[in-house]
Amino acid sequence: MQEAKRTSILLIGVDRYVLSACRKLGVDAVAVYGPVTRDNGLQEIPDGVTALFCDDHRNPEAVLSALHRAGLADHRFDAVQTTDEWALVTTAVLGAALGCRAVDPGVAVLFRDKYLQKERVRAAGVLTARSWLVEDIHLLDGDVPPMPFMPAVVKPVAGAGTSLTSVVNDEADLGKLARAYRKRRTTTRTFVAEEFMEGQEWTADGIVSGGELVFYGLGEYGATCLSVIESGASLRMRKFDPHTEQWAYDLAGPVVHAALAALGARDGVFHMELFHDPETGRVAFSECALRRGGALTQEEIHCKFNVDLGEAAVLSALGERPAPAVKVRSGTVGSSYLPNRAGILLSCPTPEQLRELPNVEFARIDMPPGMILPEAFGATGERIGQVMITTDSVDLLDRRVEEIQSWFLGNLHVIPHEVVTRQVRDWSREAVGADYADVLYDPEGK
């Protein structure tokens, strides 16, 4: 009797929650990954997963070559999936090449290209910022054409994590920014300038299946991502409670539904950002990704709503409809990045020590001792570590974040960049009890 064929999925990049879901669902997984994942070592690939290394898992050529080298050129995958923002279009192209389920290439482009995305959403009647395409920012100089709006947020047309994002107040600012990027010889050159929008930055993270919104959880950033990058503050998030904060869902719901429909989202998990104007009550679309949100989005959604976005991503990729058993946890669920000081990281509290603090539900350290900490991180995807906190109220959440950050800084040991060698020797004595001072040679050993 012939054994039934097991479901097989090709994963582009490594996502620990997606890999966990594959094991739970009995799905055979082949994960293709690149040098950053291998060298970082944060996400380990578990036993039972076929792991394929290549130079660039975001490049279809590199992925297909890795499959051929592994003898999987003719393997029939049921689906190809990614959580990697920069690999979404690659996933779509690979799906077409391998003849398996994947996001439609045209839809993938809309979820990557922020200019095309806003044009499509605006055409559907959804409130969003006006945008202006900068095809090659290196070619902008002193003679910048008049902008249709100011101030403007200038960012890569297909970027993520608020990287290379700036506010310009006039054409002179835009020309200065262009010259700076040209001087740095940035490889990213196509940008979009978007109308600056005031208000609170909200998030919507959820699941869409067959073009229907199955679930979403609403949240907010403590401050806008752009202001966090500009100020060097620690990113904070929390989830809105659909019972006690139903008003927020009433305001955002129509925008979430309309934007997903306009962008042609069919199956998968999504992370959407919105702007809420407290004075008018209006909610405007900002941008949307067809993958799980970063930071501790997975953990927050699972903790607050009992919804596993990693499992939903696998089921959606395979064409199965996720049926999450939503169970709203009372109180407040939020998270925060941990603060850092510039220099060489000697030591910091462990995740276990952080979890022993009051109200800390989960903790992760992303940069181990020995790493060089910058003066400021350049994108929201960069941080020393993160904590998720559960409390009875928003006020208590805010207090706990302040207390945890203060405690973490007090137990963070960093060698500043500007120290002299003598100070490094002193820190070695204090931190590891090793004396690296000069000594006298004594042939008698006295």
ChimeraX attribute file (.defattr): number of C-alpha atoms within 10 A of each C-alpha:
attribute: neighborCount
match mode: 1-to-1
recipient: residues
	/A:1	3
	/A:2	4
	/A:3	5
	/A:4	6
	/A:5	6
	/A:6	11
	/A:7	16
	/A:8	19
	/A:9	23
	/A:10	23
	/A:11	25
	/A:12	26
	/A:13	23
	/A:14	22
	/A:15	18
	/A:16	15
	/A:17	19
	/A:18	23
	/A:19	24
	/A:20	15
	/A:21	20
	/A:22	21
	/A:23	16
	/A:24	10
	/A:25	13
	/A:26	12
	/A:27	19
	/A:28	19
	/A:29	21
	/A:30	23
	/A:31	23
	/A:32	23
	/A:33	23
	/A:34	19
	/A:35	12
	/A:36	12
	/A:37	15
	/A:38	14
	/A:39	8
	/A:40	11
	/A:41	10
	/A:42	14
	/A:43	12
	/A:44	12
	/A:45	19
	/A:46	12
	/A:47	8
	/A:48	11
	/A:49	15
	/A:50	15
	/A:51	17
	/A:52	18
	/A:53	18
	/A:54	18
	/A:55	14
	/A:56	17
	/A:57	27
	/A:58	23
	/A:59	18
	/A:60	18
	/A:61	15
	/A:62	17
	/A:63	24
	/A:64	19
	/A:65	14
	/A:66	20
	/A:67	20
	/A:68	13
	/A:69	11
	/A:70	12
	/A:71	10
	/A:72	14
	/A:73	13
	/A:74	9
	/A:75	11
	/A:76	14
	/A:77	21
	/A:78	21
	/A:79	24
	/A:80	29
	/A:81	29
	/A:82	29
	/A:83	25
	/A:84	19
	/A:85	20
	/A:86	16
	/A:87	21
	/A:88	27
	/A:89	25
	/A:90	22
	/A:91	31
	/A:92	24
	/A:93	21
	/A:94	26
	/A:95	22
	/A:96	15
	/A:97	11
	/A:98	18
	/A:99	14
	/A:100	19
	/A:101	21
	/A:102	27
	/A:103	28
	/A:104	18
	/A:105	18
	/A:106	13
	/A:107	18
	/A:108	23
	/A:109	18
	/A:110	25
	/A:111	27
	/A:112	23
	/A:113	18
	/A:114	27
	/A:115	23
	/A:116	19
	/A:117	22
	/A:118	27
	/A:119	17
	/A:120	17
	/A:121	23
	/A:122	17
	/A:123	11
	/A:124	14
	/A:125	12
	/A:126	20
	/A:127	18
	/A:128	21
	/A:129	21
	/A:130	17
	/A:131	22
	/A:132	17
	/A:133	17
	/A:134	19
	/A:135	13
	/A:136	14
	/A:137	23
	/A:138	22
	/A:139	14
	/A:140	18
	/A:141	17
	/A:142	14
	/A:143	9
	/A:144	15
	/A:145	10
	/A:146	9
	/A:147	15
	/A:148	11
	/A:149	16
	/A:150	16
	/A:151	18
	/A:152	25
	/A:153	20
	/A:154	23
	/A:155	23
	/A:156	22
	/A:157	21
	/A:158	19
	/A:159	18
	/A:160	18
	/A:161	16
	/A:162	18
	/A:163	17
	/A:164	17
	/A:165	22
	/A:166	18
	/A:167	21
	/A:168	19
	/A:169	13
	/A:170	15
	/A:171	19
	/A:172	14
	/A:173	16
	/A:174	24
	/A:175	21
	/A:176	15
	/A:177	20
	/A:178	21
	/A:179	18
	/A:180	14
	/A:181	17
	/A:182	18
	/A:183	10
	/A:184	10
	/A:185	11
	/A:186	12
	/A:187	9
	/A:188	16
	/A:189	19
	/A:190	16
	/A:191	23
	/A:192	25
	/A:193	28
	/A:194	24
	/A:195	20
	/A:196	18
	/A:197	18
	/A:198	11
	/A:199	19
	/A:200	17
	/A:201	22
	/A:202	27
	/A:203	28
	/A:204	23
	/A:205	26
	/A:206	26
	/A:207	30
	/A:208	24
	/A:209	22
	/A:210	14
	/A:211	15
	/A:212	14
	/A:213	19
	/A:214	16
	/A:215	18
	/A:216	22
	/A:217	20
	/A:218	25
	/A:219	25
	/A:220	21
	/A:221	20
	/A:222	19
	/A:223	17
	/A:224	17
	/A:225	19
	/A:226	19
	/A:227	14
	/A:228	20
	/A:229	22
	/A:230	15
	/A:231	9
	/A:232	15
	/A:233	17
	/A:234	20
	/A:235	23
	/A:236	23
	/A:237	22
	/A:238	26
	/A:239	26
	/A:240	25
	/A:241	22
	/A:242	16
	/A:243	10
	/A:244	10
	/A:245	12
	/A:246	12
	/A:247	13
	/A:248	18
	/A:249	19
	/A:250	11
	/A:251	15
	/A:252	22
	/A:253	15
	/A:254	12
	/A:255	21
	/A:256	26
	/A:257	14
	/A:258	15
	/A:259	25
	/A:260	21
	/A:261	16
	/A:262	18
	/A:263	21
	/A:264	16
	/A:265	25
	/A:266	21
	/A:267	27
	/A:268	29
	/A:269	29
	/A:270	23
	/A:271	20
	/A:272	23
	/A:273	21
	/A:274	24
	/A:275	24
	/A:276	21
	/A:277	15
	/A:278	11
	/A:279	7
	/A:280	8
	/A:281	12
	/A:282	14
	/A:283	25
	/A:284	23
	/A:285	23
	/A:286	22
	/A:287	22
	/A:288	25
	/A:289	22
	/A:290	30
	/A:291	24
	/A:292	24
	/A:293	22
	/A:294	14
	/A:295	21
	/A:296	20
	/A:297	22
	/A:298	17
	/A:299	21
	/A:300	26
	/A:301	24
	/A:302	18
	/A:303	22
	/A:304	23
	/A:305	23
	/A:306	16
	/A:307	26
	/A:308	22
	/A:309	28
	/A:310	23
	/A:311	21
	/A:312	26
	/A:313	27
	/A:314	27
	/A:315	22
	/A:316	24
	/A:317	24
	/A:318	23
	/A:319	17
	/A:320	14
	/A:321	17
	/A:322	22
	/A:323	13
	/A:324	16
	/A:325	10
	/A:326	13
	/A:327	12
	/A:328	16
	/A:329	14
	/A:330	16
	/A:331	16
	/A:332	19
	/A:333	28
	/A:334	31
	/A:335	29
	/A:336	25
	/A:337	25
	/A:338	23
	/A:339	19
	/A:340	25
	/A:341	18
	/A:342	16
	/A:343	19
	/A:344	17
	/A:345	21
	/A:346	18
	/A:347	16
	/A:348	21
	/A:349	16
	/A:350	14
	/A:351	16
	/A:352	11
	/A:353	10
	/A:354	21
	/A:355	17
	/A:356	12
	/A:357	14
	/A:358	13
	/A:359	19
	/A:360	19
	/A:361	20
	/A:362	20
	/A:363	23
	/A:364	18
	/A:365	19
	/A:366	14
	/A:367	17
	/A:368	15
	/A:369	15
	/A:370	12
	/A:371	14
	/A:372	18
	/A:373	21
	/A:374	14
	/A:375	12
	/A:376	16
	/A:377	20
	/A:378	18
	/A:379	18
	/A:380	19
	/A:381	13
	/A:382	15
	/A:383	22
	/A:384	20
	/A:385	21
	/A:386	22
	/A:387	24
	/A:388	25
	/A:389	26
	/A:390	25
	/A:391	19
	/A:392	12
	/A:393	12
	/A:394	16
	/A:395	10
	/A:396	15
	/A:397	21
	/A:398	17
	/A:399	10
	/A:400	19
	/A:401	22
	/A:402	13
	/A:403	13
	/A:404	21
	/A:405	18
	/A:406	14
	/A:407	14
	/A:408	18
	/A:409	16
	/A:410	11
	/A:411	12
	/A:412	16
	/A:413	20
	/A:414	22
	/A:415	18
	/A:416	16
	/A:417	13
	/A:418	8
	/A:419	10
	/A:420	9
	/A:421	9
	/A:422	11
	/A:423	12
	/A:424	14
	/A:425	15
	/A:426	15
	/A:427	18
	/A:428	15
	/A:429	14
	/A:430	11
	/A:431	12
	/A:432	9
	/A:433	10
	/A:434	12
	/A:435	13
	/A:436	12
	/A:437	9
	/A:438	6
	/A:439	7
	/A:440	5
	/A:441	8
	/A:442	7
	/A:443	6
	/A:444	5
	/A:445	5
	/A:446	5
